[in-house]
Amino acid sequence: MRVEYRRFVPVETDLLAEFLMGEDWPYFSGEGVADAGRIREQVAAGYYDSDRTRTFWIVAETEVGLIRLFDLGDDTPLFELRIRAAYRGAGLGTQVLRWLTRYLFTEFPHIRRVEGTTRQDNLAMRRTFTKGGYVKEAHWRQAWPGRDGTVYDAVGYGILRSDWEAGTVTPPDWDDEPS
Ligand SMILES: CC(C)(COP(=O)(O)OP(=O)(O)OC[C@H]1O[C@@H](n2cnc3c(N)ncnc32)[C@H](O)[C@@H]1OP(=O)(O)O)[C@@H](O)C(=O)NCCC(=O)NCCS
């Protein structure tokens, strides 16, 4: 799918509210109860755009998804990625993850690695991480309270600049327990 990326500007707050409130996002805590007022407050506070945060629309025939990049002043930024349900499962998530990884490493020379976390049962995002060259680096047990009262495990993935530049995938050394 041919997509473009357009940086979010605060004047698009109504569009953002429509996007976030128009669908359920079960793997995000909180947004299920997001309301337009709270989203406006977050925009005003720089949650979507500031010197440490950038947000992009994923645009195909319409705004089909949203990327929020944050902690951009650190050497390890994080991101959130959302694609409308009607556009999932067609390779877009993988394409977008590769784009945002390249964007971060080229736009911010100080960045050494990029990280992302998700719920253990978010199989689509986990597969997307792997396809994008990210490797699992962390597993937090009972760390992600879901809206249904269940406490899920959380998992963390990362990609190193050195791997991204070389086109390699280096797994962590898990077998490092002192004997
Ligand atoms: C997670 C998300 C970004 C992935 O985007 P996508 O466009 O659906 O992903 P792709 O089509 O590129 O698929 C990537 C891989 O995941 C697999 N996949 C997709 N949906 C899946 C599902 N429901 N269960 C298991 N695997 C799935 C695909 O088969 C593909 O793997 P393959 O090539 O080996 O077959 C998208 O589903 C989404 O926005 N979900 C809701 C928001 C969310 O959970 N964001 C992440 C929160 S941290």
The ligand as a Gaussian input file, in Angstrom:
#p B3LYP/6-31G(d) Opt

LIG

0 1
 C       -0.093000      -3.977000      15.716000
 C       -0.356000      -3.314000      14.344000
 C        0.342000      -1.972000      14.290000
 C        0.218000      -4.237000      13.267000
 O       -0.070000      -3.667000      12.017000
 P       -0.612000      -4.557000      10.792000
 O       -0.717000      -3.693000       9.607000
 O       -1.829000      -5.266000      11.249000
 O        0.606000      -5.589000      10.655000
 P        1.084000      -6.373000       9.343000
 O       -0.056000      -6.544000       8.407000
 O        2.318000      -5.708000       8.841000
 O        1.427000      -7.805000       9.942000
 C        2.626000      -8.029000      10.615000
 C        2.669000      -9.492000      11.019000
 O        1.730000      -9.718000      12.090000
 C        0.870000     -10.787000      11.751000
 N       -0.426000     -10.498000      12.302000
 C       -1.260000      -9.497000      11.957000
 N       -2.371000      -9.553000      12.723000
 C       -2.217000     -10.622000      13.531000
 C       -3.023000     -11.189000      14.578000
 N       -4.194000     -10.655000      14.908000
 N       -2.549000     -12.278000      15.214000
 C       -1.361000     -12.826000      14.895000
 N       -0.531000     -12.302000      13.942000
 C       -0.983000     -11.219000      13.282000
 C        0.835000     -10.788000      10.240000
 O        0.415000     -12.051000       9.750000
 C        2.285000     -10.461000       9.905000
 O        3.121000     -11.586000      10.067000
 P        3.494000     -12.537000       8.802000
 O        3.998000     -11.633000       7.715000
 O        4.498000     -13.455000       9.357000
 O        2.236000     -13.232000       8.378000
 C       -1.882000      -3.152000      14.099000
 O       -2.483000      -4.404000      14.143000
 C       -2.559000      -2.212000      15.094000
 O       -2.554000      -1.010000      14.898000
 N       -3.162000      -2.781000      16.142000
 C       -3.891000      -1.986000      17.112000
 C       -2.993000      -1.038000      17.865000
 C       -1.877000      -1.757000      18.576000
 O       -2.052000      -2.825000      19.152000
 N       -0.692000      -1.137000      18.529000
 C        0.460000      -1.609000      19.218000
 C        0.344000      -1.284000      20.668000
 S        1.905000      -1.311000      21.487000

